[in-house]
Amino acid sequence: MRKILVLLMLTMVAPVMAQEGKLPPPNAEAAKYPLVTRSSVLERAVNDVIRPAFQNFKDKTDAMTVAMDGLCVAPSSPNLDDAKLAFADVVDAYSRVEFFTIGPLGRDNRAERIFFWPDRKGIGLRQVQQVLAQEDETATTPDGLTSKSVAVQGLGALEFVLYGTGNDTLTSTDGDFRCRFGLAISKSLANIGSELVVDWMASDGIATHLMEPREDYADYRTKIEALEELVGFMSHGMEAIRDTRLLPFIGREGAPKPRLAPFWRSGLTMAAVQANIEGLQTLFEKSQIADAVGPTDMGLRASVEFEFANAFRAVDLVSLPVDQAVTRSKQMSALNYLVIVTQSLQTVFGEQLSAALSLSVGFSALDGD
């Protein structure tokens, strides 16, 4: 009888001791997972990645406007070089945010106004050349540009101003109209940059909805939906790098077509691709989304880090401008390998990470469905 009473007492005390931490659970190692909460992932993604990245884009467009204004006031080779450096900084900054197409960037044709791409039929080039040939004064103010085609408002048009045929006139007064057109584009980009920052900082805007989903929100009702958006950025972002940045110009089914590469005139194609990849890597790392999985999926982080390292090694091997790189076997091999790596990362994000988080990322907007 005494043994029975002792057993009963131990049975009653055990749960209390376990709650106080005196007895470890049978699966103590698994109990510490996930390492971070889903709410923490969403907050980090917005506050540590998305908001700072758009602020950086705004800052770079502001600096671009200053550089272009300086060039127009005092045309010279050094000032043209400064404008080109500022342009490269804007390309880098935008390449890190262009896959955050939800909300602010997706409204009012902002993404297209910033960078009209792909442009396989050369529509943008013809329209920019027409503006320059006609010296259309309505294209020398941001308001005038807004009423025109998106193809003459953004980075593609500004690249032609700085690097296209006739760019040498920018070092003298002969390039006055060309420079004022470029300055208007810079101001327009800076205006969009400011709008994006304001929208992402709004107290009850998309940032709040993404971090704190609610049933009565039209966009994000649950943390599942918000996390699906984040994983979608990474998966579809890798798909876009492959399908709209690399494949059109490397010529897998024919001769390479380097002029189908973005920013080929300025020689910034691979710099933009690298910034694309770095932007997605930053989202993956700083959000700590790989730590929101269970113990059986903790190896995903290492898999993703391994593939990112492969991607950067491939980018580093493409050391020449793309029109020359496609004529070198080693560099073409690196470009083809980069295609394979982006496919692998897309699969890891869209299938493995998605499954580990019990998400459904769905098809890409690139599918046209």
C-alpha positions as CSV (number, residue, x, y, z in Angstrom):
1,M,0.0,0.0,0.0
2,R,2.9,2.4,0.9
3,K,4.5,1.7,-2.5
4,I,1.2,2.6,-4.3
5,L,1.0,5.9,-2.4
6,V,4.6,6.8,-3.3
7,L,4.0,6.1,-6.9
8,L,0.8,8.2,-6.9
9,M,2.7,11.1,-5.3
10,L,5.5,10.9,-7.8
11,T,3.0,10.9,-10.7
12,M,1.3,14.0,-9.3
13,V,4.7,15.8,-8.6
14,A,6.3,15.0,-12.0
15,P,4.3,17.5,-14.1
16,V,5.0,20.2,-11.7
17,M,8.7,19.5,-11.7
18,A,8.7,19.4,-15.5
19,Q,7.0,22.8,-15.6
20,E,9.7,24.2,-13.3
21,G,12.4,22.8,-15.6
22,K,13.6,20.2,-13.1
23,L,12.8,17.3,-15.4
24,P,13.7,17.6,-19.1
25,P,11.1,16.6,-21.7
26,P,11.8,13.3,-23.4
27,N,12.7,15.2,-26.7
28,A,14.5,18.1,-25.2
29,E,16.6,18.8,-28.3
30,A,13.5,19.0,-30.6
31,A,11.6,21.1,-28.1
32,K,13.8,24.2,-28.7
33,Y,12.7,24.4,-32.4
34,P,11.8,26.5,-34.1
35,L,14.5,28.8,-33.1
36,V,12.6,32.0,-34.0
37,T,8.9,32.8,-34.2
38,R,7.1,33.6,-37.4
39,S,6.3,37.0,-36.1
40,S,10.0,37.7,-35.6
41,V,10.7,36.6,-39.2
42,L,8.1,39.0,-40.6
43,E,9.3,41.9,-38.4
44,R,12.9,41.4,-39.4
45,A,12.1,41.1,-43.1
46,V,10.3,44.5,-43.0
47,N,12.4,46.5,-40.6
48,D,15.9,45.0,-41.3
49,V,15.6,44.4,-45.0
50,I,12.8,45.9,-47.0
51,R,12.5,49.4,-45.4
52,P,16.3,50.0,-45.3
53,A,16.6,48.8,-48.9
54,F,14.0,51.2,-50.2
55,Q,15.6,54.0,-48.2
56,N,18.9,53.2,-49.8
57,F,17.2,53.4,-53.2
58,K,15.8,56.8,-52.4
59,D,19.2,58.1,-51.2
60,K,21.0,56.9,-54.3
61,T,18.4,58.5,-56.6
62,D,18.8,61.8,-54.7
63,A,22.6,61.6,-55.2
64,M,22.0,60.8,-58.9
65,T,19.9,64.0,-59.2
66,V,22.7,66.0,-57.6
67,A,25.3,64.5,-60.0
68,M,23.1,65.1,-63.1
69,D,22.4,68.7,-62.0
70,G,26.2,69.3,-61.6
71,L,26.8,67.9,-65.1
72,C,24.2,70.1,-66.7
73,V,25.5,73.2,-64.9
74,A,29.1,72.5,-65.7
75,P,29.5,70.0,-68.6
76,S,32.8,68.2,-68.4
77,S,34.4,64.7,-68.5
78,P,34.9,64.6,-64.7
79,N,31.3,65.5,-64.1
80,L,30.1,63.0,-66.6
81,D,32.2,60.3,-64.8
82,D,30.5,61.4,-61.5
83,A,27.1,61.0,-63.1
84,K,28.0,57.6,-64.4
85,L,29.1,56.5,-60.9
86,A,25.9,57.8,-59.4
87,F,23.9,55.9,-62.1
88,A,25.8,52.6,-61.2
89,D,24.8,53.2,-57.5
90,V,21.1,53.6,-58.5
91,V,21.2,50.4,-60.6
92,D,22.8,48.6,-57.6
93,A,20.2,49.9,-55.2
94,Y,17.2,49.1,-57.4
95,S,18.5,45.6,-58.2
96,R,18.3,44.9,-54.4
97,V,14.6,45.9,-54.2
98,E,13.0,45.2,-57.6
99,F,11.6,41.8,-56.6
100,F,9.5,43.4,-53.7
101,T,6.8,44.0,-56.2
102,I,3.9,44.0,-53.8
103,G,2.2,47.1,-52.5
104,P,4.0,50.4,-53.2
105,L,6.3,49.2,-56.0
106,G,3.4,47.5,-57.8
107,R,1.2,50.7,-57.8
108,D,1.0,53.4,-60.4
109,N,3.3,51.6,-62.8
110,R,6.3,52.4,-60.5
111,A,8.3,49.3,-61.4
112,E,7.9,49.9,-65.1
113,R,8.6,53.6,-64.7
114,I,11.8,52.8,-62.8
115,F,13.0,50.1,-65.2
116,F,11.1,49.1,-68.3
117,W,12.4,45.6,-68.9
118,P,12.4,43.3,-70.7
119,D,12.1,45.3,-73.9
120,R,12.8,42.6,-76.5
121,K,11.3,44.7,-79.3
122,G,13.4,47.8,-78.5
123,I,10.4,50.0,-77.9
124,G,12.1,52.0,-75.2
125,L,15.2,52.6,-77.3
126,R,13.2,54.0,-80.2
127,Q,11.2,56.3,-78.0
128,V,14.3,57.6,-76.2
129,Q,16.0,58.3,-79.5
130,Q,12.9,60.1,-80.7
131,V,12.9,62.4,-77.7
132,L,16.5,63.2,-78.2
133,A,16.2,63.7,-82.0
134,Q,13.2,66.0,-81.6
135,E,14.5,67.7,-78.5
136,D,11.1,67.4,-76.9
137,E,11.0,70.0,-74.2
138,T,8.1,68.3,-72.4
139,A,10.6,65.5,-71.5
140,T,12.7,67.9,-69.5
141,T,10.5,68.0,-66.4
142,P,9.3,65.2,-64.1
143,D,5.6,66.2,-64.8
144,G,6.2,66.1,-68.5
145,L,7.8,62.7,-68.3
146,T,4.9,61.3,-66.3
147,S,2.6,61.9,-69.2
148,K,4.8,59.9,-71.5
149,S,5.5,56.2,-72.0
150,V,7.1,54.5,-69.1
151,A,9.9,53.5,-71.5
152,V,11.4,57.0,-71.4
153,Q,11.1,57.6,-67.7
154,G,13.5,55.3,-66.0
155,L,16.9,53.6,-65.8
156,G,16.9,52.3,-69.4
157,A,16.4,55.8,-70.8
158,L,18.9,57.3,-68.4
159,E,21.5,54.7,-69.4
160,F,21.1,55.7,-73.1
161,V,21.5,59.4,-72.1
162,L,24.8,58.6,-70.3
163,Y,26.2,55.8,-72.5
164,G,24.3,55.7,-75.8
165,T,25.2,57.3,-79.2
166,G,25.9,61.0,-78.7
167,N,26.7,60.8,-75.0
168,D,30.0,62.6,-75.7
169,T,28.0,65.8,-76.1
170,L,27.4,65.8,-72.4
171,T,30.9,67.1,-71.8
172,S,30.1,70.4,-73.6
173,T,27.1,72.7,-74.1
174,D,26.2,70.7,-77.2
175,G,24.6,68.2,-74.8
176,D,22.3,70.7,-73.0
177,F,19.0,69.2,-74.0
178,R,20.3,65.6,-73.5
179,C,21.5,66.5,-70.0
180,R,18.2,68.2,-69.0
181,F,16.4,65.1,-70.2
182,G,18.6,63.0,-68.0
183,L,18.1,65.3,-65.1
184,A,14.3,65.1,-65.5
185,I,14.6,61.3,-65.4
186,S,16.8,61.5,-62.3
187,K,14.3,63.7,-60.6
188,S,11.4,61.4,-61.5
189,L,13.3,58.4,-60.1
190,A,14.0,60.4,-56.9
191,N,10.3,61.3,-56.6
192,I,9.3,57.6,-56.9
193,G,12.0,56.7,-54.4
194,S,10.4,59.2,-51.9
195,E,7.0,57.8,-52.5
196,L,8.1,54.2,-51.9
197,V,9.8,55.2,-48.6
198,V,6.7,57.0,-47.4
199,D,4.4,54.1,-48.3
200,W,6.6,51.5,-46.6
201,M,6.9,53.7,-43.5
202,A,3.1,54.4,-43.2
203,S,1.8,53.4,-39.8
204,D,-1.1,51.4,-41.2
205,G,0.3,50.5,-44.6
206,I,1.6,47.3,-46.1
207,A,4.5,47.0,-43.6
208,T,2.0,46.7,-40.7
209,H,-0.2,44.3,-42.6
210,L,2.9,42.1,-43.5
211,M,4.2,42.1,-39.9
212,E,0.9,41.8,-38.1
213,P,-1.7,40.1,-40.4
214,R,-5.3,40.2,-39.4
215,E,-8.5,38.5,-40.6
216,D,-10.0,41.8,-41.7
217,Y,-7.1,42.8,-44.0
218,A,-7.6,42.3,-47.7
219,D,-3.9,41.5,-48.3
220,Y,-2.5,39.5,-45.4
221,R,-5.0,37.8,-43.1
222,T,-2.6,35.2,-41.5
223,K,1.1,34.8,-40.8
224,I,0.9,31.9,-43.3
225,E,-0.1,34.3,-46.1
226,A,2.6,36.8,-45.1
227,L,5.3,34.1,-45.0
228,E,4.2,32.9,-48.4
229,E,4.9,36.3,-49.7
230,L,8.4,36.4,-48.4
231,V,9.3,32.9,-49.7
232,G,7.6,33.9,-53.0
233,F,10.0,36.9,-53.2
234,M,13.0,34.5,-53.0
235,S,11.7,31.8,-55.2
236,H,10.2,34.0,-58.0
237,G,13.1,36.4,-57.6
238,M,15.5,33.6,-58.6
239,E,13.3,32.6,-61.4
240,A,13.3,36.2,-62.7
241,I,17.1,36.4,-62.6
242,R,17.3,33.3,-64.7
243,D,14.4,34.0,-67.2
244,T,14.6,37.7,-67.7
245,R,18.3,38.6,-66.9
246,L,20.4,35.6,-68.1
247,L,18.6,33.3,-70.6
248,P,17.5,36.0,-73.1
249,F,21.2,36.9,-73.9
250,I,23.3,33.9,-73.3
251,G,21.7,32.0,-76.3
252,R,21.1,28.6,-75.0
253,E,19.1,27.7,-78.1
254,G,21.1,29.7,-80.6
255,A,23.7,32.4,-80.8
256,P,24.2,34.7,-77.8
257,K,22.5,38.0,-78.0
258,P,24.3,40.3,-75.5
259,R,22.2,43.3,-76.5
260,L,19.3,41.6,-74.8
261,A,21.1,41.9,-71.5
262,P,20.0,44.6,-69.1
263,F,22.4,47.5,-68.8
264,W,24.8,46.2,-71.5
265,R,25.7,49.7,-72.6
266,S,27.0,50.7,-69.2
267,G,28.7,47.3,-68.6
268,L,26.6,46.9,-65.5
269,T,24.8,43.6,-66.4
270,M,26.6,41.3,-64.0
271,A,26.8,44.0,-61.3
272,A,23.0,44.2,-61.4
273,V,22.7,40.4,-61.4
274,Q,25.0,40.2,-58.4
275,A,23.0,42.9,-56.6
276,N,19.8,40.9,-57.4
277,I,21.3,37.8,-55.8
278,E,22.7,39.8,-52.8
279,G,19.4,41.4,-52.2
280,L,17.6,38.0,-52.0
281,Q,20.4,36.6,-49.9
282,T,20.0,39.5,-47.4
283,L,16.3,38.8,-47.2
284,F,17.0,35.1,-46.5
285,E,19.7,35.8,-43.9
286,K,18.4,38.8,-42.0
287,S,14.8,37.6,-41.7
288,Q,16.2,34.3,-40.2
289,I,13.4,32.5,-42.0
290,A,15.5,29.3,-42.0
291,D,15.3,29.3,-38.2
292,A,11.5,29.1,-38.2
293,V,11.5,25.5,-39.3
294,G,11.4,22.3,-37.3
295,P,14.4,20.2,-36.2
296,T,14.2,17.9,-39.3
297,D,14.7,20.8,-41.7
298,M,17.5,22.7,-40.0
299,G,19.8,21.6,-42.8
300,L,18.1,24.0,-45.2
301,R,20.1,26.9,-44.1
302,A,23.4,25.2,-45.1
303,S,21.9,24.1,-48.4
304,V,20.9,27.7,-49.3
305,E,24.2,29.2,-48.1
306,F,26.1,26.6,-50.2
307,E,24.1,27.5,-53.4
308,F,24.5,31.3,-52.8
309,A,28.3,30.8,-52.5
310,N,28.2,28.9,-55.9
311,A,26.2,31.7,-57.4
312,F,28.7,34.4,-56.4
313,R,31.6,32.2,-57.6
314,A,30.0,32.0,-61.0
315,V,29.3,35.8,-61.1
316,D,33.0,36.5,-60.2
317,L,34.1,34.4,-63.2
318,V,32.3,36.7,-65.6
319,S,34.8,39.5,-65.5
320,L,34.3,41.0,-69.0
321,P,31.4,43.0,-70.3
322,V,28.7,40.6,-71.5
323,D,29.3,41.3,-75.2
324,Q,32.8,39.9,-74.7
325,A,32.0,37.4,-72.0
326,V,29.7,35.4,-74.4
327,T,32.7,34.9,-76.7
328,R,34.8,33.2,-74.0
329,S,34.2,29.6,-73.3
330,K,35.1,29.8,-69.6
331,Q,32.9,32.8,-69.0
332,M,30.0,31.3,-70.9
333,S,30.3,28.2,-68.8
334,A,30.1,30.3,-65.7
335,L,26.9,32.0,-67.1
336,N,25.4,28.6,-67.8
337,Y,26.3,27.4,-64.4
338,L,24.7,30.4,-62.9
339,V,21.4,29.5,-64.6
340,I,21.6,26.0,-63.0
341,V,22.3,27.6,-59.5
342,T,19.4,30.0,-59.8
343,Q,17.2,27.0,-60.7
344,S,18.4,25.1,-57.7
345,L,17.8,28.1,-55.3
346,Q,14.4,28.6,-56.8
347,T,13.6,24.9,-56.0
348,V,15.0,25.1,-52.5
349,F,12.9,28.2,-51.7
350,G,9.7,27.3,-53.6
351,E,9.5,23.7,-52.6
352,Q,11.8,22.7,-49.7
353,L,11.6,25.8,-47.6
354,S,7.9,26.3,-48.4
355,A,7.2,22.7,-47.3
356,A,9.2,23.0,-44.2
357,L,7.1,26.0,-43.2
358,S,3.8,24.4,-44.3
359,L,3.3,27.1,-47.0
360,S,2.0,27.1,-50.5
361,V,4.1,29.5,-52.6
362,G,2.2,28.9,-55.8
363,F,3.0,29.7,-59.4
364,S,5.1,32.6,-60.5
365,A,3.9,35.8,-62.0
366,L,6.3,35.0,-64.8
367,D,4.0,32.1,-65.8
368,G,1.5,34.6,-67.1
369,D,-1.4,32.8,-65.3
